[in-house]
């Protein structure tokens, strides 16, 4: 069995502002996904995919993300 990395259970939290003005706070992304040269850019892709999945399940799709920043204190 492979050993878990220290970053496997560590999350980075983001606050999102959508183009329609809606806010979403403390959305989490595994820190292991953010360890490359792209910085926080992969978080946008991950969160957009989550939003699409949730929208399909609920029947109420989210609008496009306007801005994405790390939550304060993270």
CHARMM internal coordinates of N, CA and C (Angstrom, degrees):
IC EDIT
DIST 1 N 1 CA 1.4535
DIST 1 CA 1 C 1.5241
ANGL 1 N 1 CA 1 C 108.99
DIST 1 C 2 N 1.3023
ANGL 1 CA 1 C 2 N 116.21
DIHE 1 N 1 CA 1 C 2 N 134.91
DIST 2 N 2 CA 1.4623
ANGL 1 C 2 N 2 CA 121.53
DIHE 1 CA 1 C 2 N 2 CA -179.02
DIST 2 CA 2 C 1.5247
ANGL 2 N 2 CA 2 C 110.67
DIHE 1 C 2 N 2 CA 2 C -73.56
DIST 2 C 3 N 1.2986
ANGL 2 CA 2 C 3 N 114.61
DIHE 2 N 2 CA 2 C 3 N 144.80
DIST 3 N 3 CA 1.4622
ANGL 2 C 3 N 3 CA 119.76
DIHE 2 CA 2 C 3 N 3 CA 177.72
DIST 3 CA 3 C 1.5147
ANGL 3 N 3 CA 3 C 109.78
DIHE 2 C 3 N 3 CA 3 C -77.77
DIST 3 C 4 N 1.3047
ANGL 3 CA 3 C 4 N 115.60
DIHE 3 N 3 CA 3 C 4 N 144.47
DIST 4 N 4 CA 1.4674
ANGL 3 C 4 N 4 CA 120.02
DIHE 3 CA 3 C 4 N 4 CA 177.51
DIST 4 CA 4 C 1.5185
ANGL 4 N 4 CA 4 C 109.66
DIHE 3 C 4 N 4 CA 4 C -77.91
DIST 4 C 5 N 1.3020
ANGL 4 CA 4 C 5 N 115.41
DIHE 4 N 4 CA 4 C 5 N 143.46
DIST 5 N 5 CA 1.4560
ANGL 4 C 5 N 5 CA 120.92
DIHE 4 CA 4 C 5 N 5 CA 174.51
DIST 5 CA 5 C 1.5230
ANGL 5 N 5 CA 5 C 108.75
DIHE 4 C 5 N 5 CA 5 C -78.15
DIST 5 C 6 N 1.3067
ANGL 5 CA 5 C 6 N 116.45
DIHE 5 N 5 CA 5 C 6 N 157.89
DIST 6 N 6 CA 1.4677
ANGL 5 C 6 N 6 CA 121.00
DIHE 5 CA 5 C 6 N 6 CA 178.87
DIST 6 CA 6 C 1.5199
ANGL 6 N 6 CA 6 C 111.40
DIHE 5 C 6 N 6 CA 6 C -63.09
DIST 6 C 7 N 1.3208
ANGL 6 CA 6 C 7 N 117.40
DIHE 6 N 6 CA 6 C 7 N -24.50
DIST 7 N 7 CA 1.4634
ANGL 6 C 7 N 7 CA 120.81
DIHE 6 CA 6 C 7 N 7 CA -177.09
DIST 7 CA 7 C 1.5265
ANGL 7 N 7 CA 7 C 113.24
DIHE 6 C 7 N 7 CA 7 C -90.39
DIST 7 C 8 N 1.3369
ANGL 7 CA 7 C 8 N 118.46
DIHE 7 N 7 CA 7 C 8 N -1.51
DIST 8 N 8 CA 1.4644
ANGL 7 C 8 N 8 CA 120.99
DIHE 7 CA 7 C 8 N 8 CA -177.11
DIST 8 CA 8 C 1.5278
ANGL 8 N 8 CA 8 C 113.07
DIHE 7 C 8 N 8 CA 8 C -62.71
DIST 8 C 9 N 1.3107
ANGL 8 CA 8 C 9 N 117.84
DIHE 8 N 8 CA 8 C 9 N -34.43
DIST 9 N 9 CA 1.4588
ANGL 8 C 9 N 9 CA 120.87
DIHE 8 CA 8 C 9 N 9 CA -176.76
DIST 9 CA 9 C 1.5199
ANGL 9 N 9 CA 9 C 112.77
DIHE 8 C 9 N 9 CA 9 C -113.95
DIST 9 C 10 N 1.3264
ANGL 9 CA 9 C 10 N 116.35
DIHE 9 N 9 CA 9 C 10 N 21.41
DIST 10 N 10 CA 1.4538
ANGL 9 C 10 N 10 CA 121.29
DIHE 9 CA 9 C 10 N 10 CA 179.22
DIST 10 CA 10 C 1.5283
ANGL 10 N 10 CA 10 C 107.76
DIHE 9 C 10 N 10 CA 10 C -107.55
DIST 10 C 11 N 1.3207
ANGL 10 CA 10 C 11 N 115.22
DIHE 10 N 10 CA 10 C 11 N 134.72
DIST 11 N 11 CA 1.4626
ANGL 10 C 11 N 11 CA 119.95
DIHE 10 CA 10 C 11 N 11 CA -178.01
DIST 11 CA 11 C 1.5171
ANGL 11 N 11 CA 11 C 110.99
DIHE 10 C 11 N 11 CA 11 C -119.39
DIST 11 C 12 N 1.3268
ANGL 11 CA 11 C 12 N 115.47
DIHE 11 N 11 CA 11 C 12 N 152.91
DIST 12 N 12 CA 1.4563
ANGL 11 C 12 N 12 CA 123.73
DIHE 11 CA 11 C 12 N 12 CA 171.65
DIST 12 CA 12 C 1.5234
ANGL 12 N 12 CA 12 C 105.44
DIHE 11 C 12 N 12 CA 12 C -112.36
DIST 12 C 13 N 1.3289
ANGL 12 CA 12 C 13 N 116.38
DIHE 12 N 12 CA 12 C 13 N 134.24
DIST 13 N 13 CA 1.4590
ANGL 12 C 13 N 13 CA 121.41
DIHE 12 CA 12 C 13 N 13 CA -177.06
DIST 13 CA 13 C 1.5220
ANGL 13 N 13 CA 13 C 110.19
DIHE 12 C 13 N 13 CA 13 C -103.20
DIST 13 C 14 N 1.3350
ANGL 13 CA 13 C 14 N 115.63
DIHE 13 N 13 CA 13 C 14 N 141.15
DIST 14 N 14 CA 1.4533
ANGL 13 C 14 N 14 CA 122.12
DIHE 13 CA 13 C 14 N 14 CA -177.58
DIST 14 CA 14 C 1.5219
ANGL 14 N 14 CA 14 C 110.98
DIHE 13 C 14 N 14 CA 14 C -127.41
DIST 14 C 15 N 1.3291
ANGL 14 CA 14 C 15 N 115.55
DIHE 14 N 14 CA 14 C 15 N 146.62
DIST 15 N 15 CA 1.4597
ANGL 14 C 15 N 15 CA 122.70
DIHE 14 CA 14 C 15 N 15 CA 170.88
DIST 15 CA 15 C 1.5287
ANGL 15 N 15 CA 15 C 106.61
DIHE 14 C 15 N 15 CA 15 C -104.43
DIST 15 C 16 N 1.3284
ANGL 15 CA 15 C 16 N 115.37
DIHE 15 N 15 CA 15 C 16 N 133.47
DIST 16 N 16 CA 1.4592
ANGL 15 C 16 N 16 CA 121.08
DIHE 15 CA 15 C 16 N 16 CA -175.74
DIST 16 CA 16 C 1.5199
ANGL 16 N 16 CA 16 C 109.90
DIHE 15 C 16 N 16 CA 16 C -119.25
DIST 16 C 17 N 1.3208
ANGL 16 CA 16 C 17 N 115.32
DIHE 16 N 16 CA 16 C 17 N 137.78
DIST 17 N 17 CA 1.4628
ANGL 16 C 17 N 17 CA 122.03
DIHE 16 CA 16 C 17 N 17 CA 170.24
DIST 17 CA 17 C 1.5214
ANGL 17 N 17 CA 17 C 105.87
DIHE 16 C 17 N 17 CA 17 C -116.06
DIST 17 C 18 N 1.3284
ANGL 17 CA 17 C 18 N 115.55
DIHE 17 N 17 CA 17 C 18 N 126.17
DIST 18 N 18 CA 1.4577
ANGL 17 C 18 N 18 CA 121.12
DIHE 17 CA 17 C 18 N 18 CA 178.86
DIST 18 CA 18 C 1.5311
ANGL 18 N 18 CA 18 C 109.37
DIHE 17 C 18 N 18 CA 18 C -91.69
DIST 18 C 19 N 1.3147
ANGL 18 CA 18 C 19 N 116.71
DIHE 18 N 18 CA 18 C 19 N 161.52
DIST 19 N 19 CA 1.4648
ANGL 18 C 19 N 19 CA 121.35
DIHE 18 CA 18 C 19 N 19 CA -177.76
DIST 19 CA 19 C 1.5207
ANGL 19 N 19 CA 19 C 112.97
DIHE 18 C 19 N 19 CA 19 C -61.73
DIST 19 C 20 N 1.3348
ANGL 19 CA 19 C 20 N 117.65
DIHE 19 N 19 CA 19 C 20 N -25.00
DIST 20 N 20 CA 1.4647
ANGL 19 C 20 N 20 CA 120.55
DIHE 19 CA 19 C 20 N 20 CA 178.29
DIST 20 CA 20 C 1.5322
ANGL 20 N 20 CA 20 C 112.05
DIHE 19 C 20 N 20 CA 20 C -85.22
DIST 20 C 21 N 1.3300
ANGL 20 CA 20 C 21 N 117.58
DIHE 20 N 20 CA 20 C 21 N 3.63
DIST 21 N 21 CA 1.4622
ANGL 20 C 21 N 21 CA 122.16
DIHE 20 CA 20 C 21 N 21 CA 178.22
DIST 21 CA 21 C 1.5165
ANGL 21 N 21 CA 21 C 114.34
DIHE 20 C 21 N 21 CA 21 C 93.16
DIST 21 C 22 N 1.3237
ANGL 21 CA 21 C 22 N 118.43
DIHE 21 N 21 CA 21 C 22 N -6.08
DIST 22 N 22 CA 1.4631
ANGL 21 C 22 N 22 CA 121.73
DIHE 21 CA 21 C 22 N 22 CA 178.75
DIST 22 CA 22 C 1.5285
ANGL 22 N 22 CA 22 C 109.66
DIHE 21 C 22 N 22 CA 22 C -67.73
DIST 22 C 23 N 1.3269
ANGL 22 CA 22 C 23 N 115.53
DIHE 22 N 22 CA 22 C 23 N 147.32
DIST 23 N 23 CA 1.4587
ANGL 22 C 23 N 23 CA 121.84
DIHE 22 CA 22 C 23 N 23 CA 179.69
DIST 23 CA 23 C 1.5172
ANGL 23 N 23 CA 23 C 109.86
DIHE 22 C 23 N 23 CA 23 C -116.17
DIST 23 C 24 N 1.3157
ANGL 23 CA 23 C 24 N 115.65
DIHE 23 N 23 CA 23 C 24 N 148.25
DIST 24 N 24 CA 1.4530
ANGL 23 C 24 N 24 CA 122.24
DIHE 23 CA 23 C 24 N 24 CA 173.67
DIST 24 CA 24 C 1.5207
ANGL 24 N 24 CA 24 C 106.48
DIHE 23 C 24 N 24 CA 24 C -139.79
DIST 24 C 25 N 1.3228
ANGL 24 CA 24 C 25 N 116.97
DIHE 24 N 24 CA 24 C 25 N 121.06
DIST 25 N 25 CA 1.4576
ANGL 24 C 25 N 25 CA 121.07
DIHE 24 CA 24 C 25 N 25 CA -174.95
DIST 25 CA 25 C 1.5187
ANGL 25 N 25 CA 25 C 111.82
DIHE 24 C 25 N 25 CA 25 C -108.39
DIST 25 C 26 N 1.3168
ANGL 25 CA 25 C 26 N 114.20
DIHE 25 N 25 CA 25 C 26 N 152.69
DIST 26 N 26 CA 1.4532
ANGL 25 C 26 N 26 CA 123.06
DIHE 25 CA 25 C 26 N 26 CA 173.61
DIST 26 CA 26 C 1.5216
ANGL 26 N 26 CA 26 C 114.12
DIHE 25 C 26 N 26 CA 26 C 55.93
DIST 26 C 27 N 1.3218
ANGL 26 CA 26 C 27 N 116.36
DIHE 26 N 26 CA 26 C 27 N 41.89
DIST 27 N 27 CA 1.4674
ANGL 26 C 27 N 27 CA 120.38
DIHE 26 CA 26 C 27 N 27 CA 173.54
DIST 27 CA 27 C 1.5213
ANGL 27 N 27 CA 27 C 107.14
DIHE 26 C 27 N 27 CA 27 C -78.37
DIST 27 C 28 N 1.3136
ANGL 27 CA 27 C 28 N 117.49
DIHE 27 N 27 CA 27 C 28 N 130.78
DIST 28 N 28 CA 1.4622
ANGL 27 C 28 N 28 CA 119.59
DIHE 27 CA 27 C 28 N 28 CA -173.29
DIST 28 CA 28 C 1.5237
ANGL 28 N 28 CA 28 C 113.49
DIHE 27 C 28 N 28 CA 28 C -102.88
DIST 28 C 29 N 1.3502
ANGL 28 CA 28 C 29 N 112.94
DIHE 28 N 28 CA 28 C 29 N 145.96
DIST 29 N 29 CA 1.4547
ANGL 28 C 29 N 29 CA 122.98
DIHE 28 CA 28 C 29 N 29 CA 177.42
DIST 29 CA 29 C 1.5272
ANGL 29 N 29 CA 29 C 105.98
DIHE 28 C 29 N 29 CA 29 C -135.53
DIST 29 C 30 N 1.3230
ANGL 29 CA 29 C 30 N 116.70
DIHE 29 N 29 CA 29 C 30 N 136.28
DIST 30 N 30 CA 1.4691
ANGL 29 C 30 N 30 CA 119.87
DIHE 29 CA 29 C 30 N 30 CA 177.99
DIST 30 CA 30 C 1.5319
ANGL 30 N 30 CA 30 C 109.80
DIHE 29 C 30 N 30 CA 30 C -60.44
DIST 30 C 31 N 1.3155
ANGL 30 CA 30 C 31 N 115.92
DIHE 30 N 30 CA 30 C 31 N 134.28
DIST 31 N 31 CA 1.4645
ANGL 30 C 31 N 31 CA 119.98
DIHE 30 CA 30 C 31 N 31 CA -177.11
DIST 31 CA 31 C 1.5220
ANGL 31 N 31 CA 31 C 111.55
DIHE 30 C 31 N 31 CA 31 C -64.51
DIST 31 C 32 N 1.3158
ANGL 31 CA 31 C 32 N 117.91
DIHE 31 N 31 CA 31 C 32 N -27.50
DIST 32 N 32 CA 1.4593
ANGL 31 C 32 N 32 CA 120.98
DIHE 31 CA 31 C 32 N 32 CA 177.88
DIST 32 CA 32 C 1.5164
ANGL 32 N 32 CA 32 C 113.06
DIHE 31 C 32 N 32 CA 32 C -61.35
DIST 32 C 33 N 1.3297
ANGL 32 CA 32 C 33 N 116.90
DIHE 32 N 32 CA 32 C 33 N -24.87
DIST 33 N 33 CA 1.4635
ANGL 32 C 33 N 33 CA 121.34
DIHE 32 CA 32 C 33 N 33 CA 178.45
DIST 33 CA 33 C 1.5239
ANGL 33 N 33 CA 33 C 111.86
DIHE 32 C 33 N 33 CA 33 C -75.98
DIST 33 C 34 N 1.3218
ANGL 33 CA 33 C 34 N 117.31
DIHE 33 N 33 CA 33 C 34 N -14.10
DIST 34 N 34 CA 1.4691
ANGL 33 C 34 N 34 CA 121.80
DIHE 33 CA 33 C 34 N 34 CA -173.40
DIST 34 CA 34 C 1.5219
ANGL 34 N 34 CA 34 C 112.55
DIHE 33 C 34 N 34 CA 34 C -110.07
DIST 34 C 35 N 1.3124
ANGL 34 CA 34 C 35 N 118.13
DIHE 34 N 34 CA 34 C 35 N 13.79
DIST 35 N 35 CA 1.4582
ANGL 34 C 35 N 35 CA 120.83
DIHE 34 CA 34 C 35 N 35 CA -173.56
DIST 35 CA 35 C 1.5245
ANGL 35 N 35 CA 35 C 114.81
DIHE 34 C 35 N 35 CA 35 C -85.86
DIST 35 C 36 N 1.3115
ANGL 35 CA 35 C 36 N 118.77
DIHE 35 N 35 CA 35 C 36 N -3.43
DIST 36 N 36 CA 1.4634
ANGL 35 C 36 N 36 CA 121.17
DIHE 35 CA 35 C 36 N 36 CA -178.01
DIST 36 CA 36 C 1.5115
ANGL 36 N 36 CA 36 C 112.56
DIHE 35 C 36 N 36 CA 36 C -82.91
DIST 36 C 37 N 1.2998
ANGL 36 CA 36 C 37 N 115.05
DIHE 36 N 36 CA 36 C 37 N -171.13
DIST 37 N 37 CA 1.4641
ANGL 36 C 37 N 37 CA 122.08
DIHE 36 CA 36 C 37 N 37 CA -179.12
DIST 37 CA 37 C 1.5254
ANGL 37 N 37 CA 37 C 112.73
DIHE 36 C 37 N 37 CA 37 C -73.08
DIST 37 C 38 N 1.3316
ANGL 37 CA 37 C 38 N 117.22
DIHE 37 N 37 CA 37 C 38 N -14.02
DIST 38 N 38 CA 1.4612
ANGL 37 C 38 N 38 CA 121.26
DIHE 37 CA 37 C 38 N 38 CA -177.17
DIST 38 CA 38 C 1.5198
ANGL 38 N 38 CA 38 C 113.54
DIHE 37 C 38 N 38 CA 38 C -80.52
DIST 38 C 39 N 1.3216
ANGL 38 CA 38 C 39 N 118.94
DIHE 38 N 38 CA 38 C 39 N -4.82
DIST 39 N 39 CA 1.4640
ANGL 38 C 39 N 39 CA 121.56
DIHE 38 CA 38 C 39 N 39 CA 179.55
DIST 39 CA 39 C 1.5148
ANGL 39 N 39 CA 39 C 111.68
DIHE 38 C 39 N 39 CA 39 C 63.64
DIST 39 C 40 N 1.3327
ANGL 39 CA 39 C 40 N 117.24
DIHE 39 N 39 CA 39 C 40 N -127.17
DIST 40 N 40 CA 1.4588
ANGL 39 C 40 N 40 CA 122.30
DIHE 39 CA 39 C 40 N 40 CA -177.35
DIST 40 CA 40 C 1.5289
ANGL 40 N 40 CA 40 C 113.42
DIHE 39 C 40 N 40 CA 40 C -87.55
DIST 40 C 41 N 1.3102
ANGL 40 CA 40 C 41 N 118.56
DIHE 40 N 40 CA 40 C 41 N 0.02
DIST 41 N 41 CA 1.4630
ANGL 40 C 41 N 41 CA 121.65
DIHE 40 CA 40 C 41 N 41 CA -178.98
DIST 41 CA 41 C 1.5342
ANGL 41 N 41 CA 41 C 113.29
DIHE 40 C 41 N 41 CA 41 C -57.21
DIST 41 C 42 N 1.3344
ANGL 41 CA 41 C 42 N 119.75
DIHE 41 N 41 CA 41 C 42 N -41.06
DIST 42 N 42 CA 1.4651
ANGL 41 C 42 N 42 CA 118.96
DIHE 41 CA 41 C 42 N 42 CA 177.67
DIST 42 CA 42 C 1.5343
ANGL 42 N 42 CA 42 C 113.26
DIHE 41 C 42 N 42 CA 42 C -61.61
DIST 42 C 43 N 1.3218
ANGL 42 CA 42 C 43 N 118.40
DIHE 42 N 42 CA 42 C 43 N -24.80
DIST 43 N 43 CA 1.4675
ANGL 42 C 43 N 43 CA 121.52
DIHE 42 CA 42 C 43 N 43 CA 179.63
DIST 43 CA 43 C 1.5264
ANGL 43 N 43 CA 43 C 110.10
DIHE 42 C 43 N 43 CA 43 C -61.67
DIST 43 C 44 N 1.3036
ANGL 43 CA 43 C 44 N 117.87
DIHE 43 N 43 CA 43 C 44 N -39.57
DIST 44 N 44 CA 1.4676
ANGL 43 C 44 N 44 CA 121.26
DIHE 43 CA 43 C 44 N 44 CA 179.74
DIST 44 CA 44 C 1.5274
ANGL 44 N 44 CA 44 C 110.06
DIHE 43 C 44 N 44 CA 44 C -60.75
DIST 44 C 45 N 1.3181
ANGL 44 CA 44 C 45 N 116.55
DIHE 44 N 44 CA 44 C 45 N -46.42
DIST 45 N 45 CA 1.4598
ANGL 44 C 45 N 45 CA 121.03
DIHE 44 CA 44 C 45 N 45 CA -179.81
DIST 45 CA 45 C 1.5266
ANGL 45 N 45 CA 45 C 111.07
DIHE 44 C 45 N 45 CA 45 C -62.86
DIST 45 C 46 N 1.3152
ANGL 45 CA 45 C 46 N 117.00
DIHE 45 N 45 CA 45 C 46 N -43.53
DIST 46 N 46 CA 1.4655
ANGL 45 C 46 N 46 CA 122.03
DIHE 45 CA 45 C 46 N 46 CA -179.83
DIST 46 CA 46 C 1.5223
ANGL 46 N 46 CA 46 C 110.47
DIHE 45 C 46 N 46 CA 46 C -63.95
DIST 46 C 47 N 1.3235
ANGL 46 CA 46 C 47 N 117.09
DIHE 46 N 46 CA 46 C 47 N -46.60
DIST 47 N 47 CA 1.4586
ANGL 46 C 47 N 47 CA 120.84
DIHE 46 CA 46 C 47 N 47 CA -178.04
DIST 47 CA 47 C 1.5294
ANGL 47 N 47 CA 47 C 111.73
DIHE 46 C 47 N 47 CA 47 C -69.60
DIST 47 C 48 N 1.3354
ANGL 47 CA 47 C 48 N 118.03
DIHE 47 N 47 CA 47 C 48 N -34.79
DIST 48 N 48 CA 1.4646
ANGL 47 C 48 N 48 CA 120.64
DIHE 47 CA 47 C 48 N 48 CA 175.85
DIST 48 CA 48 C 1.5313
ANGL 48 N 48 CA 48 C 110.26
DIHE 47 C 48 N 48 CA 48 C -64.22
DIST 48 C 49 N 1.3378
ANGL 48 CA 48 C 49 N 116.78
DIHE 48 N 48 CA 48 C 49 N -39.95
DIST 49 N 49 CA 1.4639
ANGL 48 C 49 N 49 CA 120.52
DIHE 48 CA 48 C 49 N 49 CA 178.37
DIST 49 CA 49 C 1.5292
ANGL 49 N 49 CA 49 C 110.66
DIHE 48 C 49 N 49 CA 49 C -65.13
DIST 49 C 50 N 1.3439
ANGL 49 CA 49 C 50 N 116.53
DIHE 49 N 49 CA 49 C 50 N -41.03
DIST 50 N 50 CA 1.4658
ANGL 49 C 50 N 50 CA 119.92
DIHE 49 CA 49 C 50 N 50 CA 176.42
DIST 50 CA 50 C 1.5257
ANGL 50 N 50 CA 50 C 111.03
DIHE 49 C 50 N 50 CA 50 C -62.42
DIST 50 C 51 N 1.3274
ANGL 50 CA 50 C 51 N 116.34
DIHE 50 N 50 CA 50 C 51 N -43.80
DIST 51 N 51 CA 1.4681
ANGL 50 C 51 N 51 CA 120.83
DIHE 50 CA 50 C 51 N 51 CA 179.51
DIST 51 CA 51 C 1.5294
ANGL 51 N 51 CA 51 C 110.92
DIHE 50 C 51 N 51 CA 51 C -60.71
DIST 51 C 52 N 1.3297
ANGL 51 CA 51 C 52 N 116.40
DIHE 51 N 51 CA 51 C 52 N -40.86
DIST 52 N 52 CA 1.4619
ANGL 51 C 52 N 52 CA 120.29
DIHE 51 CA 51 C 52 N 52 CA -179.86
DIST 52 CA 52 C 1.5362
ANGL 52 N 52 CA 52 C 110.31
DIHE 51 C 52 N 52 CA 52 C -64.37
DIST 52 C 53 N 1.3226
ANGL 52 CA 52 C 53 N 116.06
DIHE 52 N 52 CA 52 C 53 N -44.22
DIST 53 N 53 CA 1.4673
ANGL 52 C 53 N 53 CA 120.49
DIHE 52 CA 52 C 53 N 53 CA 179.74
DIST 53 CA 53 C 1.5298
ANGL 53 N 53 CA 53 C 110.98
DIHE 52 C 53 N 53 CA 53 C -63.16
DIST 53 C 54 N 1.3196
ANGL 53 CA 53 C 54 N 116.52
DIHE 53 N 53 CA 53 C 54 N -44.87
DIST 54 N 54 CA 1.4679
ANGL 53 C 54 N 54 CA 120.95
DIHE 53 CA 53 C 54 N 54 CA 179.23
DIST 54 CA 54 C 1.5220
ANGL 54 N 54 CA 54 C 110.27
DIHE 53 C 54 N 54 CA 54 C -64.35
DIST 54 C 55 N 1.3295
ANGL 54 CA 54 C 55 N 116.78
DIHE 54 N 54 CA 54 C 55 N -40.70
DIST 55 N 55 CA 1.4564
ANGL 54 C 55 N 55 CA 120.89
DIHE 54 CA 54 C 55 N 55 CA 178.71
DIST 55 CA 55 C 1.5171
ANGL 55 N 55 CA 55 C 113.00
DIHE 54 C 55 N 55 CA 55 C -62.42
DIST 55 C 56 N 1.3213
ANGL 55 CA 55 C 56 N 116.29
DIHE 55 N 55 CA 55 C 56 N -39.83
DIST 56 N 56 CA 1.4596
ANGL 55 C 56 N 56 CA 120.11
DIHE 55 CA 55 C 56 N 56 CA 178.39
DIST 56 CA 56 C 1.5230
ANGL 56 N 56 CA 56 C 111.37
DIHE 55 C 56 N 56 CA 56 C -66.79
DIST 56 C 57 N 1.3329
ANGL 56 CA 56 C 57 N 116.11
DIHE 56 N 56 CA 56 C 57 N -38.76
DIST 57 N 57 CA 1.4593
ANGL 56 C 57 N 57 CA 120.31
DIHE 56 CA 56 C 57 N 57 CA -178.61
DIST 57 CA 57 C 1.5303
ANGL 57 N 57 CA 57 C 111.62
DIHE 56 C 57 N 57 CA 57 C -72.47
DIST 57 C 58 N 1.3258
ANGL 57 CA 57 C 58 N 116.67
DIHE 57 N 57 CA 57 C 58 N -36.41
DIST 58 N 58 CA 1.4624
ANGL 57 C 58 N 58 CA 120.33
DIHE 57 CA 57 C 58 N 58 CA -175.56
DIST 58 CA 58 C 1.5349
ANGL 58 N 58 CA 58 C 112.77
DIHE 57 C 58 N 58 CA 58 C -91.23
DIST 58 C 59 N 1.3205
ANGL 58 CA 58 C 59 N 116.51
DIHE 58 N 58 CA 58 C 59 N -19.94
DIST 59 N 59 CA 1.4568
ANGL 58 C 59 N 59 CA 120.02
DIHE 58 CA 58 C 59 N 59 CA -176.53
DIST 59 CA 59 C 1.5206
ANGL 59 N 59 CA 59 C 113.02
DIHE 58 C 59 N 59 CA 59 C 82.43
DIST 59 C 60 N 1.3329
ANGL 59 CA 59 C 60 N 117.25
DIHE 59 N 59 CA 59 C 60 N 6.32
DIST 60 N 60 CA 1.4694
ANGL 59 C 60 N 60 CA 122.27
DIHE 59 CA 59 C 60 N 60 CA 178.69
DIST 60 CA 60 C 1.5280
ANGL 60 N 60 CA 60 C 109.20
DIHE 59 C 60 N 60 CA 60 C -126.82
DIST 60 C 61 N 1.3308
ANGL 60 CA 60 C 61 N 117.75
DIHE 60 N 60 CA 60 C 61 N 89.29
DIST 61 N 61 CA 1.4656
ANGL 60 C 61 N 61 CA 119.92
DIHE 60 CA 60 C 61 N 61 CA -177.22
DIST 61 CA 61 C 1.5265
ANGL 61 N 61 CA 61 C 112.53
DIHE 60 C 61 N 61 CA 61 C -68.28
DIST 61 C 62 N 1.3170
ANGL 61 CA 61 C 62 N 115.08
DIHE 61 N 61 CA 61 C 62 N 148.68
DIST 62 N 62 CA 1.4639
ANGL 61 C 62 N 62 CA 121.88
DIHE 61 CA 61 C 62 N 62 CA 175.65
DIST 62 CA 62 C 1.5138
ANGL 62 N 62 CA 62 C 108.65
DIHE 61 C 62 N 62 CA 62 C -82.73
DIST 62 C 63 N 1.3219
ANGL 62 CA 62 C 63 N 114.85
DIHE 62 N 62 CA 62 C 63 N 155.42
DIST 63 N 63 CA 1.4536
ANGL 62 C 63 N 63 CA 119.86
DIHE 62 CA 62 C 63 N 63 CA 174.24
DIST 63 CA 63 C 1.5178
ANGL 63 N 63 CA 63 C 110.21
DIHE 62 C 63 N 63 CA 63 C -80.04
DIST 63 C 64 N 1.3125
ANGL 63 CA 63 C 64 N 116.33
DIHE 63 N 63 CA 63 C 64 N 178.81
DIST 64 N 64 CA 1.4611
ANGL 63 C 64 N 64 CA 121.08
DIHE 63 CA 63 C 64 N 64 CA 178.61
DIST 64 CA 64 C 1.5312
ANGL 64 N 64 CA 64 C 111.73
DIHE 63 C 64 N 64 CA 64 C -66.84
DIST 64 C 65 N 1.3142
ANGL 64 CA 64 C 65 N 115.65
DIHE 64 N 64 CA 64 C 65 N 150.93
DIST 65 N 65 CA 1.4635
ANGL 64 C 65 N 65 CA 121.79
DIHE 64 CA 64 C 65 N 65 CA 178.02
DIST 65 CA 65 C 1.5243
ANGL 65 N 65 CA 65 C 109.05
DIHE 64 C 65 N 65 CA 65 C -77.76
DIST 65 C 66 N 1.3321
ANGL 65 CA 65 C 66 N 115.85
DIHE 65 N 65 CA 65 C 66 N 128.12
DIST 66 N 66 CA 1.4653
ANGL 65 C 66 N 66 CA 121.75
DIHE 65 CA 65 C 66 N 66 CA 177.39
DIST 66 CA 66 C 1.5266
ANGL 66 N 66 CA 66 C 110.10
DIHE 65 C 66 N 66 CA 66 C -87.67
DIST 66 C 67 N 1.3397
ANGL 66 CA 66 C 67 N 116.26
DIHE 66 N 66 CA 66 C 67 N -48.50
DIST 67 N 67 CA 1.4656
ANGL 66 C 67 N 67 CA 119.54
DIHE 66 CA 66 C 67 N 67 CA 178.73
DIST 67 CA 67 C 1.5210
ANGL 67 N 67 CA 67 C 109.96
DIHE 66 C 67 N 67 CA 67 C -147.30
DIST 67 C 68 N 1.3155
ANGL 67 CA 67 C 68 N 113.84
DIHE 67 N 67 CA 67 C 68 N 156.07
DIST 68 N 68 CA 1.4543
ANGL 67 C 68 N 68 CA 122.14
DIHE 67 CA 67 C 68 N 68 CA -176.91
DIST 68 CA 68 C 1.5226
ANGL 68 N 68 CA 68 C 107.70
DIHE 67 C 68 N 68 CA 68 C -143.01
DIST 68 C 69 N 1.3276
ANGL 68 CA 68 C 69 N 117.10
DIHE 68 N 68 CA 68 C 69 N 121.97
DIST 69 N 69 CA 1.4643
ANGL 68 C 69 N 69 CA 121.51
DIHE 68 CA 68 C 69 N 69 CA 178.70
DIST 69 CA 69 C 1.5175
ANGL 69 N 69 CA 69 C 109.32
DIHE 68 C 69 N 69 CA 69 C -135.17
DIST 69 C 70 N 1.3153
ANGL 69 CA 69 C 70 N 116.25
DIHE 69 N 69 CA 69 C 70 N 154.80
DIST 70 N 70 CA 1.4607
ANGL 69 C 70 N 70 CA 119.50
DIHE 69 CA 69 C 70 N 70 CA 176.16
DIST 70 CA 70 C 1.5256
ANGL 70 N 70 CA 70 C 108.94
DIHE 69 C 70 N 70 CA 70 C -65.99
DIST 70 C 71 N 1.3124
ANGL 70 CA 70 C 71 N 115.24
DIHE 70 N 70 CA 70 C 71 N 141.29
DIST 71 N 71 CA 1.4593
ANGL 70 C 71 N 71 CA 120.11
DIHE 70 CA 70 C 71 N 71 CA 177.82
DIST 71 CA 71 C 1.5182
ANGL 71 N 71 CA 71 C 109.61
DIHE 70 C 71 N 71 CA 71 C -64.28
DIST 71 C 72 N 1.3404
ANGL 71 CA 71 C 72 N 117.91
DIHE 71 N 71 CA 71 C 72 N 144.66
DIST 72 N 72 CA 1.4638
ANGL 71 C 72 N 72 CA 120.41
DIHE 71 CA 71 C 72 N 72 CA 178.50
DIST 72 CA 72 C 1.5208
ANGL 72 N 72 CA 72 C 110.81
DIHE 71 C 72 N 72 CA 72 C -59.59
DIST 72 C 73 N 1.3156
ANGL 72 CA 72 C 73 N 115.52
DIHE 72 N 72 CA 72 C 73 N 143.61
DIST 73 N 73 CA 1.4564
ANGL 72 C 73 N 73 CA 120.69
DIHE 72 CA 72 C 73 N 73 CA 178.10
DIST 73 CA 73 C 1.5133
ANGL 73 N 73 CA 73 C 112.66
DIHE 72 C 73 N 73 CA 73 C 85.36
DIST 73 C 74 N 1.3194
ANGL 73 CA 73 C 74 N 117.69
DIHE 73 N 73 CA 73 C 74 N 7.23
DIST 74 N 74 CA 1.4573
ANGL 73 C 74 N 74 CA 120.13
DIHE 73 CA 73 C 74 N 74 CA -179.90
DIST 74 CA 74 C 1.4920
ANGL 74 N 74 CA 74 C 110.35
DIHE 73 C 74 N 74 CA 74 C -104.37
END
COOR INIT
IC SEED 1 N 1 CA 1 C
IC BUILD
